[in-house]
Amino acid sequence: MIVLGCETSCDETGLAVYATARGLLADVLHSQVDLHALYGGVVPELASRDHVRRLVPLARQVLAGAGIDAGELGGVAYTAGPGLAGALMSGALAARALAWALDVPALGVHHMEGHLLSPMLEPEAPPFPFVCLLVSGGHTQLVRVDGIGRYRLLGQSIDDAAGEAFDKTAKMLGLPYPGGAALSRLAAGGDAAAVPMPRPMLDRSGLDMSFSGLKTAAITRFRAFDAHGEERERFIADLAAGFEAAIVEVLAEKCRRALDQEGVGTLVVAGGVSANARLRAALESVAAGSAPSGGGRLYCPRLAFCTDNGAMIALAGALRLEAGMRTGLDVTIRPRWPLAELAPLD
């Protein structure tokens, strides 16, 4: 089955073509970073309007890149949630219109399931069962995965997601949008030990997390620092390094506990923050020591598929469409949509 996937949950318009017999055939992505940079964050109305402008040209481009005609599609998948309501509706309407025109089935896909399954776009897919750390701008969750649609939430952030904490802290430090990536680049030149930061909830049992207090601690120390010039630049770099180190340590320790609790040796990390090199290195070490005799493994999507993209939606949609799942004729979106509500594939 050949499926067109459409991702418009926030500020990136992603289209991809996935064939269940051949894998990913083509993908294209338009980022709205330049559009929103002036405002220091995503403006929902502007995001929705830009999706509308980009969807048809990108659909033509990705079909040409895949070397197929629209008539060869067996289905259309689109992100139905969670995400920004206007952005989701832009993609849903375009995708459903195409499906109706082609007389093929359509399916609304869960955005976080797309992220969770994104390592399956790689040549070697993670075996079930595994523990997945979903870490993005809007979500930080630990999930046990026993199969497609068989998800059990183990723990999550009780306030800010890790990516959200990165972005908010970067903005208050005066770093350019998108802030999380800018903060990580700055942290590379800093000394994490120079500005010690708290490790929220690390001393508590369980797998829930909290990053709002860490963000507040970083901003409090920033505002209390009174020097200027080169000394101030050095302090900000050290603060960024300490902030990043704290988040990485908390996430790594929670993953270690989850693997021990569930008795599995396979760890998956996905979502925008999974592109962070320090986090990947820490999780590789955690996974390697997780199996009873060592030898556990970390699986990640390639860097291009860590952030929002159409390939993950095309993949998740193709697996469910091929299994006979369909979305009804009503165009519905779910800006809030618990992952646990998804039906299992079998």
TORPA-487610 format. One line per 8 residues: number of its first residue (from 1); for each residue x negated, y negated, z negated of C-alpha. Coordinates in steps of 0.001 Angstrom, whole numbers. Layout:
BEGIN
NUM) X/Y/Z ~ ... .
This chain:
BEGIN
1) 0/0/0 ~ -1295/-3468/920 ~ -302/-6233/-1491 ~ -732/-9998/-1469 ~ -1399/-11378/-4954 ~ -690/-14973/-5968 ~ -2037/-16608/-9145 ~ -808/-20064/-10222 .
9) -581/-19883/-14008 ~ -2543/-23069/-14690 ~ -5048/-25077/-12650 ~ -6365/-22612/-10083 ~ -4596/-21386/-6965 ~ -5760/-17860/-6202 ~ -4657/-15584/-3357 ~ -5930/-12076/-2629 .
17) -5122/-9002/-587 ~ -5547/-5605/-2233 ~ -5046/-2184/-625 ~ -4553/762/-2964 ~ -6457/3019/-544 ~ -9355/637/157 ~ -9604/-1815/-2707 ~ -9945/-5573/-2468 .
25) -9837/-6789/1134 ~ -10131/-10561/645 ~ -9655/-13280/-1939 ~ -9681/-17077/-1921 ~ -9545/-19564/-4762 ~ -8941/-23284/-5023 ~ -9935/-24912/-8316 ~ -8284/-28117/-9509 .
33) -11237/-29133/-11700 ~ -11885/-32346/-9764 ~ -8184/-33244/-9860 ~ -7944/-33013/-13650 ~ -11435/-34223/-14585 ~ -10280/-37846/-14603 ~ -7826/-37019/-17406 ~ -10120/-34764/-19437 .
41) -7709/-31832/-19218 ~ -4955/-30203/-17191 ~ -1979/-32406/-16287 ~ 879/-29915/-15709 ~ 2792/-31997/-13154 ~ -309/-32565/-11041 ~ -1191/-28886/-11271 ~ 2235/-27837/-9994 .
49) 2172/-30247/-7068 ~ -1308/-29147/-6032 ~ -258/-25476/-6069 ~ 2581/-26325/-3688 ~ 151/-28043/-1311 ~ -2372/-25196/-1341 ~ -311/-22006/-1300 ~ 603/-21699/2386 .
57) -2854/-22651/3783 ~ -4563/-20302/1324 ~ -2167/-17467/2170 ~ -3014/-17847/5854 ~ -6710/-17967/5015 ~ -6714/-14835/2873 ~ -4687/-12822/5399 ~ -7155/-13819/8102 .
65) -10033/-12884/5811 ~ -8490/-9461/5217 ~ -8008/-8983/8940 ~ -4295/-8248/8699 ~ -1008/-9800/9745 ~ 1662/-10682/7198 ~ 3814/-7912/8649 ~ 1346/-5314/7337 .
73) 2003/-6270/3721 ~ 3876/-3704/1683 ~ 4598/-6031/-1212 ~ 3915/-9398/-2823 ~ 2805/-9885/-6452 ~ 2749/-13162/-8323 ~ 1980/-14378/-11828 ~ 5283/-14675/-13700 .
81) 3716/-15600/-17055 ~ 2378/-16579/-19437 ~ 1281/-20026/-18292 ~ 2495/-23522/-17446 ~ 6154/-23378/-16414 ~ 5876/-25650/-13372 ~ 2732/-23965/-12118 ~ 4256/-20507/-12536 .
89) 7415/-21537/-10703 ~ 5418/-22946/-7784 ~ 3751/-19600/-7166 ~ 6837/-17528/-7925 ~ 9007/-19384/-5402 ~ 6387/-19202/-2658 ~ 5727/-15505/-3269 ~ 9399/-14579/-3409 .
97) 10140/-16552/-246 ~ 7421/-14630/1597 ~ 8668/-11300/270 ~ 12235/-12089/1351 ~ 11046/-13175/4803 ~ 9069/-9942/5247 ~ 11745/-7753/3605 ~ 9205/-6250/1193 .
105) 9416/-5843/-2583 ~ 8083/-8474/-4963 ~ 6832/-8137/-8512 ~ 6154/-10659/-11261 ~ 2847/-9797/-12943 ~ 1713/-10518/-16496 ~ -1269/-12860/-16313 ~ -3108/-11202/-19204 .
113) -2569/-7724/-17787 ~ -4297/-9030/-14683 ~ -7285/-10080/-16790 ~ -7235/-6805/-18719 ~ -7358/-4752/-15513 ~ -9852/-7001/-13690 ~ -12874/-4738/-14440 ~ -11093/-2149/-12276 .
121) -11966/-4300/-9273 ~ -15555/-3168/-9753 ~ -16989/47/-8241 ~ -16897/1823/-11624 ~ -13712/1324/-13619 ~ -13606/1729/-17409 ~ -12137/5074/-18545 ~ -9107/5220/-20824 .
129) -8821/4789/-23740 ~ -10728/1585/-24413 ~ -10626/-1514/-26560 ~ -10250/-4768/-24645 ~ -11187/-8224/-25850 ~ -9037/-10707/-23939 ~ -10704/-14054/-24471 ~ -9584/-17124/-22554 .
137) -8438/-20709/-22962 ~ -5020/-19629/-24176 ~ -5528/-16161/-25660 ~ -7916/-14293/-27916 ~ -6670/-10756/-28493 ~ -8038/-7307/-29238 ~ -5964/-4620/-27524 ~ -6169/-846/-27497 .
145) -5537/393/-23948 ~ -4452/4018/-23432 ~ -3279/3526/-19859 ~ -1730/907/-17618 ~ 1106/-634/-19598 ~ 141/1301/-22733 ~ -1162/-1540/-24865 ~ -1300/-1913/-28635 .
153) -2279/-5240/-30156 ~ -4990/-4762/-32795 ~ -5715/-8355/-33703 ~ -5629/-11900/-32380 ~ -6447/-15493/-33186 ~ -3910/-16897/-35633 ~ -4463/-20437/-34323 ~ -6706/-21760/-31528 .
161) -7961/-19291/-28943 ~ -11742/-19126/-28610 ~ -11673/-20828/-25209 ~ -9355/-23502/-26546 ~ -11752/-24172/-29424 ~ -14631/-24471/-26942 ~ -12712/-26937/-24777 ~ -11348/-29089/-27619 .
169) -14726/-29324/-29341 ~ -16473/-30216/-26104 ~ -13944/-32953/-25403 ~ -14423/-34500/-28837 ~ -18195/-34375/-28325 ~ -17718/-36415/-25154 ~ -18720/-33621/-22765 ~ -17307/-33576/-19218 .
177) -14341/-31423/-18183 ~ -14204/-28428/-18103 ~ -15587/-28687/-21608 ~ -16228/-25062/-22559 ~ -18716/-24474/-19784 ~ -20399/-27814/-20463 ~ -20758/-26981/-24157 ~ -22363/-23608/-23352 .
185) -24859/-25231/-21012 ~ -25767/-27739/-23716 ~ -26062/-24958/-26293 ~ -28740/-23247/-24195 ~ -31162/-26021/-25152 ~ -30209/-26174/-28830 ~ -31254/-24424/-32027 ~ -28312/-22564/-33544 .
193) -30014/-22379/-36939 ~ -30470/-26159/-37150 ~ -26766/-26857/-37701 ~ -25254/-23846/-39506 ~ -21564/-23300/-38836 ~ -18953/-21224/-40709 ~ -17809/-17797/-39505 ~ -14028/-17968/-40078 .
201) -12333/-14804/-41406 ~ -15496/-12754/-40979 ~ -15434/-11853/-44671 ~ -11839/-10594/-44479 ~ -10692/-7129/-43504 ~ -8596/-6709/-40394 ~ -9041/-7796/-36816 ~ -7316/-11190/-36734 .
209) -9418/-14277/-36020 ~ -9275/-18028/-36525 ~ -11152/-20766/-34662 ~ -9311/-23965/-35594 ~ -11342/-24452/-38778 ~ -14591/-23903/-36910 ~ -13591/-26605/-34450 ~ -12816/-28952/-37346 .
217) -16156/-28193/-39001 ~ -18026/-29019/-35794 ~ -16221/-32322/-35336 ~ -16679/-33284/-38998 ~ -20435/-32777/-38769 ~ -20584/-34642/-35479 ~ -18789/-37671/-36888 ~ -20961/-37684/-40021 .
225) -24218/-37814/-38039 ~ -25482/-41384/-37867 ~ -28591/-41308/-35666 ~ -28795/-42493/-32063 ~ -30816/-41931/-28922 ~ -32938/-38811/-28505 ~ -32339/-37665/-32085 ~ -28589/-37765/-31517 .
233) -28887/-35808/-28260 ~ -30929/-33162/-30044 ~ -28338/-32930/-32822 ~ -25482/-32476/-30337 ~ -27376/-29681/-28571 ~ -28063/-27964/-31903 ~ -24435/-28403/-32931 ~ -23264/-26863/-29653 .
241) -25650/-23935/-30159 ~ -24466/-23375/-33723 ~ -20816/-23592/-32674 ~ -21283/-21099/-29842 ~ -23282/-18726/-32056 ~ -20484/-18715/-34633 ~ -17814/-17817/-32071 ~ -19978/-15108/-30523 .
249) -20757/-13555/-33906 ~ -17097/-13496/-34953 ~ -15951/-11968/-31659 ~ -18741/-9387/-31651 ~ -18080/-8301/-35234 ~ -14339/-8018/-34663 ~ -14999/-5897/-31563 ~ -17341/-3641/-33557 .
257) -14655/-3140/-36202 ~ -12010/-2433/-33549 ~ -14148/223/-31873 ~ -14869/1861/-35227 ~ -11221/1737/-36256 ~ -9958/3232/-32982 ~ -12760/5773/-32610 ~ -13584/4856/-29002 .
265) -16872/3904/-27407 ~ -15674/1894/-24430 ~ -15298/-1868/-24734 ~ -13861/-4178/-22062 ~ -14112/-7955/-22165 ~ -12093/-10120/-19781 ~ -10809/-13673/-19442 ~ -12572/-16963/-18829 .
273) -14817/-16836/-21919 ~ -16086/-13394/-20845 ~ -18371/-15275/-18435 ~ -20375/-16534/-21432 ~ -23816/-14922/-21198 ~ -24440/-14901/-24956 ~ -21119/-13231/-25620 ~ -21802/-10557/-23010 .
281) -25220/-9815/-24483 ~ -23770/-9502/-27987 ~ -20936/-7237/-26841 ~ -23315/-5016/-24877 ~ -25185/-4384/-28117 ~ -21939/-3717/-29994 ~ -20700/-1269/-27366 ~ -24038/548/-27134 .
289) -23914/1375/-30823 ~ -20219/2179/-31028 ~ -20068/5839/-29967 ~ -20723/8445/-32696 ~ -24159/9180/-31245 ~ -24613/5786/-29608 ~ -24231/5325/-25888 ~ -20998/3364/-25768 .
297) -20536/977/-22879 ~ -19292/-2514/-22096 ~ -17305/-3172/-18918 ~ -16834/-6702/-17553 ~ -15427/-8201/-14368 ~ -17883/-9971/-12099 ~ -18298/-13641/-12951 ~ -16032/-14776/-10113 .
305) -13173/-12731/-11600 ~ -13563/-13841/-15222 ~ -11580/-17023/-14678 ~ -8078/-16998/-13163 ~ -7994/-15433/-9693 ~ -5656/-13809/-7213 ~ -7580/-10530/-7041 ~ -6562/-9433/-10532 .
313) -2896/-10219/-9788 ~ -3032/-8334/-6480 ~ -4578/-5317/-8248 ~ -2117/-5248/-11150 ~ 782/-5841/-8782 ~ -325/-3147/-6336 ~ -564/-502/-9067 ~ 2932/-1255/-10315 .
321) 4526/-1754/-6895 ~ 3109/1571/-5695 ~ 4684/3201/-8754 ~ 8078/1875/-7641 ~ 8406/-1093/-9965 ~ 10214/-4149/-8618 ~ 11396/-7554/-9840 ~ 15080/-8382/-9275 .
329) 16349/-11058/-6935 ~ 16415/-13750/-9617 ~ 13275/-15901/-9640 ~ 12280/-15798/-13287 ~ 9136/-16887/-15083 ~ 8023/-16381/-18672 ~ 5710/-19117/-19968 ~ 5486/-17055/-23174 .
337) 5331/-13288/-22649 ~ 3953/-10772/-25183 ~ 1706/-8177/-23554 ~ 3287/-5417/-25629 ~ 6609/-5889/-23808 ~ 5231/-4449/-20545 ~ 6515/-1065/-19462 ~ 3989/1783/-19095 .
345) 3141/2830/-15581 ~ 4037/6475/-16283 .
